[in-house]
Amino acid sequence: MTLRIMAIDIQKIRGQFPTLVDASRRPYVFLDTAASSLTPRPVIEAMGRFYTDFRANVHRGMYTDSLRATEAYEAARSKVAGFIGAEAEEIVFTRGATESLNVAARGLAEGLGPGDEVVITIMEHHANLIPWQQLADRSGFTLRFLPLGEDFRLDMEAARQTIGPRTKVVAFMAVSNVLGTVNPTEELIALAKAQGAATVIDVAQAAGHLPLDVTSWDCDFLALSGHKMYGPTGIGILYGKRPRLEAMEPQTFGGDMILEVTKERSTWNRIPWKFEAGTPHIAGAIGLAAAIGFVEEIGIEEVVRAEERLAAHALERLQSVPGLRLYGPAGGVRGGALSFAVDDIHPHDMADLLSKQGICVRGGHHCAMPLMRELGIVGTTRASLGIYNTEQDIEDLIQAIHEAKRIFG
Ligand SMILES: Cc1ncc(COP(=O)(O)O)c(C=O)c1O
């Protein structure tokens, strides 16, 4: 088992994740980070400190704990901003990538109608598909899909043909939660910008795994979830370029998002608060900032190197299993989602048999049913990697797949 990958001490990192060090859980091989990562102690402790030391609402009280809570909440916003190369005012806290994508889609769809086109990809998670479908039904614009090309990557020739003068929005995932494909973000943004189209990037599977920089990308919106990058559940962000957020109407109304309210009408707070109606997930924001601190302490470049190395090893080992079909790039730059099918074993049966051997993976359509249909399958079994995974985890997975094959014989 490789305990040190490059400069990273994986064993030390594993020690920070309570569920990994709890011996009563053995055997416990966690390979489901694409669904939700585990949470390290610094995140749990940061959230605990909010509840034990200064539990109060934000933006309201003049007493010490409330001021402290406000300070920690706004410091978390600045931390997220720094992490993605944005300004703090451009960070809206949400419940997660799903809510962020819905807000961005509703905002952008305001000005769209018949004759306009929104371009997404066939590999999108439902969170970046259904909002556009619903809005297309209501507003009359056309939803177009970029297809797959070689080796489960996007067909960029088709992208160049599809993104044209009618395109008003290009919305796509940076990394596929099913295929592990890393999409050519900069190239897609350039194609969109050449047509004056807005861009929405879903980085749910990229955050915490790859460097993100909205300034160099020059995208309009970006959505991420905390729980997929070692942070808490129920918190995420929507990044919006300042003029975009300023021009966008709020969609949820109530406390905190207003400037002045009369019996007849209301005016809105400045960005980003005009998009944060009601009491926010304060502990979640604090936990998300701690998760970013955790990733930054390891160093994102080190994370990339370690995960790339382990993914390459996992691909090699998986492809050595007779009867295993891989659904995703077989090499090159890719993310840590490893989707496969073995013989005729249904993905749910495979996930169940692996689970009985202590291996946590996901079986099913992974919220990407149009992609499954395109591939002509009902689903895949998906193992996905995080910073705590080792070559031993991969060996345990391979052994367990062989055992499942034996049982189905
Ligand atoms: C690529 C992608 N986008 C969006 C989402 C939705 O994230 P959440 O459920 O945290 O809102 C997911 C979750 O699996 C995802 O993988």
The ligand as an ORCA input file, in Angstrom:
! r2SCAN-3c Opt
* xyz 0 1
  C     -21.946     17.609    -11.455
  C     -22.972     17.832    -10.394
  N     -23.732     18.927    -10.427
  C     -24.641     19.190     -9.490
  C     -24.849     18.328     -8.446
  C     -25.873     18.658     -7.409
  O     -25.251     18.903     -6.197
  P     -26.106     19.045     -4.856
  O     -26.900     17.790     -4.723
  O     -25.073     19.191     -3.797
  O     -26.938     20.263     -5.006
  C     -24.093     17.147     -8.379
  C     -24.319     16.154     -7.306
  O     -24.089     14.976     -7.487
  C     -23.117     16.906     -9.367
  O     -22.362     15.808     -9.337
*
